[in-house]
């Protein structure tokens, strides 16, 4: 289009298209972009700087300001090259991370380092002269750098309008959008493969990609040597579409890679280890992979959404009060017992007490614990909530938008928060650690906007999840795939405790090490480590994982100056 209009491109790079768009449309260029990106434009003529991130946060951008300078990068490690920069933990962000496994945007685990939020850009002009080269985007915060100032602006947010469209027509249009997205994202200078778990999302990608790929499609599945492995299911789909399939299994001591993983991730995420290992193996076969990430958030694939729907049925005035008082009574009884496995039951009663507060319910279901004074006292040695941190609820209150139902509230929040700051962050950092590009066809802008506008009942209804997506592929995948229960790509925490989490905790969480840190309560940690392994301690094992991660992170980024060695 631009060549026809007479634009003289100097390269064959797709990046130059951004400059052409900017030259013609200014900061309205984002209307014409659809994909993953982060970029900076320095406009010498207008003496302005733009640092932008894509609509849904697929690619990361972090920044820090020191005196009258701004520094930005895709990772915090770059800031160690700044002589004046000193790495320090942000205990407010850490507190949220220790509760629900990711820090609240725009914060990072490093003090004074922030993320550019999804659908946002930093805009700075010299001498504060703002021109009319951009539309009326919402200013989120100010940035003052002496002669240069501006702020963080939001150029995009999902609209909440519901489309009035019949189910059949909705499915047909979704089929068109998915096919178009997969076809576009198969375009590459190198061969492209697909992560295949044997679930609905990845099987959909295989079914669609096989239509457009001239050569045989490559697929890859990763197992943990556990009963919940999905390699068999993936094999059924691979056989149906005759893919070049790679069936891989993790070794019995994955935590031997944890330090290296944290170095690249810059956060000790529970799910980063499997991402690091699968990317390492995938890179042996491919340079580009397609991932089904985003499908669960869009179509209601997680267990938490099913739970939310059942809670919605209880959230009626004539039911709610009875549930509330019953939960209060049970909670009082449970508080008399000091056993570890009682923690999960207390959490369940707290959920039922808070039916009119969806954010509180969400945090409880995602394993937040700072609502419970007993747990705060058990986990922390010092009261960081008094001076150094805010509650998790306060940290996420601004980004949690209450909808008509608990279910819709959860899905909207996860699409804009957990998906971005947990899953997408993990996917990008772990793949790029091995020079692997991972693309996410479900997060095509047209697909996200369309699926977001569909009635909730087209996606999830009382235990039935991904309804419209299942309907689209029911003739394209084996019946076992349609009927299977979602497993999730993660370690079984009980099995992992028996393999190497227990011994790893004994090594990294000795009394001497924990007391030197001064943050955590050794007695509670030791109680978990020495308890008999059982499923009721699942939450406690994830907590151990994060506490171990804190100490390794502290070693790498605070004590050792950002060095992996």
N, C-alpha and C positions, 0 to 999 in steps of 0.2 A: 504493500500500500504506500509506504513512504517513498520507495524507489519510483513508483508511478507518479508521485507528487513532486519528484525532482530532488529529493534529499540525497546528498552525496555521502554514502557510508564509506568510512576509511578502512574498516575491517569486516570480517565475516562473523564476528563475535555477537552473540545475542545480547551481551551486556550493553553494546552501543545503542541498542534500541531504546534503552532507558534514557540515554542522553537526548535522543531524538524526541521522545515523548516529553521530556522536561522542557526542551527548547520550545516546543509548540504549546504545551498545556500548563507549564509551571507545575505547581504542587497539586494540580488536578490530575497529574499523570497516573495516580494510583487507581483511578477509575478504569484504566485500560490494562492494568496488570492482573494476572491470574496465575499464581504459582508461589514458589518458595524463593525468598530473597532477603538479603540485607545488603545495603549499599550506602555509600556516602558520596554526595555531590558537592564539590566546592565551586561555587559560582563566582568567578573573579569579577565579572562585570557588575553584579549586584552586591558584591561583597557579603555573601551569605553562605552558610553551610547547612546541608540537610543530611541527617543520619537516620535511615529508615529501616523498618522491619516489616515483613509480610503480614497479610491480613490475619492469619491464625497462629503466628508465632512458630512456624516450622523451623526457621533459621534464627539463631540467637544473636543478640547484640547486648554487650554490657559496657558501661561507661563509668568514669569517675572524674571528678573535678578537683584540681589542686591549684590553689591561688586563682590565677586568671587563665587557666588552661583546662581544656577538656581532652580526655584520652578515651578512646573506644576500641573495642576488639570483639572477636567472637568468643574469647575466653579470658578469664581473669589472669592467667599466667603471664600474659603479655605485659601486665602492669609492673612486674618485678624489674623491668628494664627502666622504670622511672625512678631516678635517685631519691626523690622526695616521698615516694609512696611507701607506706608501712602496712603490711597485712595484719589485720586484727579481726577476730571473730565478732560477728554481729549477733549478740545473744538473743535479741528479739526474734531474728530470723531463725536462729538455731532452735529456739523453744518451739516454734511452729513446726520446724522440720522434725524434731524428735517426737512430735505428736502425730502429724499426718503425712510425713515423708517428703514434703517439699515446702520451701519458704514462700511466703506470700509475695506476689509481684507488687511493686517493682524491685523488691529487696533480694539480695543474695546472702550467702553465708559470710560474706566479707563486709566489714563495716565500711560505709561510704562508697560501695560499689553497687550500682543499680542496673536493672535490665531496662531496655527500651521495651515497653509492653507491645503485644501484638496489635497490629492496625494503627501503629503510632510512628512518629518521627520526631527527632530533635531538629529544631530550626533556630539558627543563630544568625544575627546580622550585626554588622559593625556599626558602632555608635548608635545602636538602638533604632536604626531607620528601617521601619517595616514598609515593604512595598505591596502592591496589589497583585503580586504574581501568584498568589494562592487563594484558594476559596476559604470560606468561613469555617475552618476546622476548629474543634474544641480544644482550648488550651488546658492541659491537665496540671502542669506545674511550671514554675519559673526557673530559669537558669541565668545567673548573672556572672559574667566573666570580665567585669571591668568595661573595656571598650566594646566587647561583644556580649550581647544578651539576647534572650529569647525564651525558649522553653520546650517542653514536651507537648506535642499536639496529637490529637486523635483524628485520623482521617477516615476510620471505618469502624462500624459496629453493626452486629447482626440486628436486623429488625424483627420485631415479635409478631408481625401480622400473619394471621393464619389464612392459608389459601383455601378457597371453596372449590374443591375439585373432587370428582368421583374417584373411587378406589382404583378402578380399572385404568382410567385415564392417567392417574397419578403413577401407577406402575409402569405404564408404557413410556411416559416422559422420563422417569427415573432410569429406565433401561437405556434410553438414548443418551442421557447425560453420563452415565457410568461408562458406556461404550466409548463415548467421545474422550472422556478423561483418560481411560486406559490406553487408548490408541495414541493420544498425544504423549503420554508419559513413557511409552515404549521407544520413542524417538531418541536415539543416542548414537554417539560415534563409536560406542563399544557395545558388546552384547549385554542384554538385560535379563535378569532372572527374577523369580518371585519367592518370597518367604511363604512357605506353605505349612500351616499348622494343622490343617484338616478341619478347621472351623469354617463358619459361614463366610466371613470376610475374605480370607485368603483363597478359599475355594471359588468365590465369585471372581476374584482377580484372575485366577488360572483359567476359568471358563471363558472370560472375555479376552484375555491376552492371547489365548490359543487361536482366536479368530484372526488376529492381526499380525502375528509373528510368522514370518516366512520360514525361518528355520525352526528346529525343535526348541521348545521352551524349556529353560532350566528351572528347577524348583529345589528348595532346600528346607529340610525339617530338622529341628534340634530337640533332642530328648534329654532327660535328666536321670535315666535309669531308675525311674519311679513308676508306680502303678498308674499315675495320672498322665503319663507320656501319651502324646497324640500321634506318634510316628505311624502307627498302623492306619489311622484314619487318613493321614496325609498320603500314605501309600495308595489308598483306594482312589483318591482324586488324581494322583500322579499317573496311575495306571490307566484311568479312563481317558486322560488327555495325552498319554504317551510322552510325558515330559522326561527330560534328562534329570533324574531325581537323585539327590544326595541326602542320605539318612545318617545323621550325625548324633553322637551322644557325648554328654559332658563327663569329665572324669569325676572320681569320688572326692576329690579335694579342691573344689573350685575356689575356696577362699585363699588358696595360695596365690591367686591373681588379684586379690582384693586391693592391695596397696597400689599396684599399677593402675587398676581400674579407677580408684579414687583420684589418682594423679590426673588422669584424662577427664574424668567427670567433674571434678572439683566439688563434688557432693558425695557423701557415702550412701547413695541410694540402695535400697533393698533390691531393686530390680536392675541395677546397672551391671551387675556381674554377668548375668546371662546375656545381656545385650552386647557386652564386650566380647564374650566368648563366641557368640554366634556370628558377630561381624568379622572376627578374626578368621573363622572357618569359611564364611561366605566369600571373603576377599581372595581366597585361594582359587575360586572358580569364576567369580564375576567382579566387575567394577561398579555395576549399577544394579540395585535390587528394588523391587516394588514391595511395599508393606501395606497390610490391611489396617494400619493404625487410623483411628478416627471412626471406624465403622461402629464400634460399641457405643461411643458417645452420641453419634447421630441417630442410630436405630434402637437404642435402649438395650444394649447387650449385657450389661453388668447385673449381677445379683442384687446390688443395692437399689436398682430401679424397680425390680419386682417387689422387694421389701417395701419400698416407698408406696407402691400401688396398694398394697395391703394396709399400710398405715393410713392412706387416704380414705379407705373404707371405714376406718375407725374414727376418723377425724370429723365426726358429726356430733352436734351438741348433745344428743340423747345417749350417745355411746361414750363420748370423750371423758365426761366427768367420772363415770364408773371405772374406766380404764385407769384414769389418773390416780384415784384414791386407792385402787387395788395395788398399783405400782408403788405408791408411797409406802403402804403397809409392808409389802414384800421387801422393799429396799431397807426398811428399818430392821427387819428380821435378819437380812443378809449382812448388815453392818456388824452383827455380833460375831461373825466368823472371820478369822484372819487368814484363811487359806488362799493360796494364789489362784486356784481355779475358780474361786468365787468372784474374782474381778470381772469375768465375762457376764455373769448373771447380774451383777450390779449395773453393768453397762446397759443390759437389756431393760431393766426397770427404769433407768434414766431416760431411755428412748421413749417409753410409754408415758412417762411423766411430761414430756415436752411436745405433744402432738401439735400444739399451736405455734411452735417455734422450729421451723424447718431447718434453719442453719444449725441449731443445737443438735437436732437429730442427725443431720448430715455428718457433723464432726464426730459424733459418737459412733456412727456406723463406719466411719473411716478411721476408727481407733484412736481418736483424740482422748486424752486422759486428764487434762488440766482442769476439768470441771470438778474433779474428785480431790478434795483436800488431803485425803489419806494417801492417794497415789503420789501427789506432789511431794508430800513429806517422805514417802518411801523412796522415790526416784532421785530427788535432788538432795544434796548435802546442804546447800545454801538456798535461800529464798530468792531466786532470780526474778520472780514476778514482782517483788517489792521495788526493785530499783532498775533492773536491766531489761525487763521484757514485759510485754503486754500479753493478755490472754489470747489464745488462738481465735476465740470468737471475735475479739476486737480487731485482730489482724485481718480477718476475712469479712468483717461486717460490711465494708464499703463495696466489695465486689460480689456479694451474694444478693441477687435480685429476686425477691419473692414473687412467685408466679401463682396461678390459680390453684395449682395442686403441688403437693410435696414432690411428686415424681418429676414434673416439668421444672421445678426449682432446682432439683438435683442435676438434671440433664443439662440445663443451661449453664449452671455453675461449672460443671466438669468440663464442658466444651471450651470454656474461656479461661479455666484455671488449672485444674489437675492435668488435663490433657497436655496443656502447654508447658507448665512448669515441672511436670513429672515425666510423662511419657515422651513428648516430642523432644524435650531437652535431653533425655536419656538416649533416644534414637539417634539424634544428630551427633552428640559427643562421642558415643561409643562407635558409631560407624566411621566417623571421620578420623578417629584414632588409628584406623587401619586403612585410610585412604579409600573408603567405600562410600559411594553416594546412595542414599536411600530415599526413594520417592514415595509419596503418599497419595494415591489417586482419589481416595475418598475425601480428601480435603481440597479438592478442586473447588474454587469459589462458587461456581454455579451449582454444584451438588450440595454444598453446605447450605447455601441460601434456600435452595428448593426443599431439601429434606427438613430443614428447620421450620419451614412454613406449613408442612403437612400436619394434619390432625394427629394428636398423640396416639389415638386408637389405631392408626395405620402402622404404628411402629411397635407398640407394646400394649398388651391388654391382659391383665390378671395372670401372670405367669408365662404368657406367650410373648416372646421377644423377637425383635427384628422381623416382624410379620411380613411387611411388604417386600423386604429383601429375600426372605425365604421363598416367597411366592414367585419372585422373578427367576430364581435358580432351581426351582423344584424339579425341573426336567433336565437340569444340566449337571447335577452332582448325584452321587450315590445316596440312597435313602438313609443310610446310616448317618451321614453327615447332617442331614436335616433334623434328625431326631436326637442327636447327641447332646449331652449337657455341656455347657461351657466350662472349660477347665482353667484357662488363663495360663499365660506363659511365665511361670514362676516356679521357684523351688517349693517343695513341700517342706515347711519349716521344721516339722518334727523329724522327718527323714534327714534333713540337713543338719539338725542338731546332733543326731547320732553319728553322721559322717564326719564333719569337721567343725561345725559351729561351736560345739561344746569344748573341744580341745583348744580351739582358737580363742574362745572367751577366757579360758583358764590362763592362756598366755598373755593376752592383752589387757585383761581386767583383773590383774593381781591386786591385792590390797595396797601394795606400795604404789602401783601406777595410778589407781583410782584416787587414792588420797592425795597424791602429788597434783593431780588435775584439780582437785578441790570442788568439782561440780556435782559428782554423783555419789550416791549412798552405797558404799561397798556392801553393807549387810544385805540389802535388797537384791543386788546383782548376784551375790554369792548364793542367796536362797534360790534364785532361778537356776543358776548353773548346777546346783546340787540336787535339784528336784528330779524325780523320775520322769523321763520324757513321755508326754502324752498330748493329745490333740487340744485339750482344754488350755494348754499353755502356749498355743500358737501365737497369740499377741505378745507374750513375754519374750518369745524367741526373736520376733521382729524387733522388739525393743533392744535386746542384747546386740543384735546386728547393728543397729544405729549407734549405740553407745560405743561399740568397738570402732565403728567408722569415725566417730568423733575423735577418738584418740589418734587414729591413723592420720586423719585430716590435719589434726593439730601438729603431728610430727612433720608432715610434708610441707604444709603451707605456713606454719608459724615458726617452728623450731628450725627446719632445714631450708628455709628460704625458697620454697617452691620447687625443690629438687626431688626427683623420683628416687635417685640412688640412695 
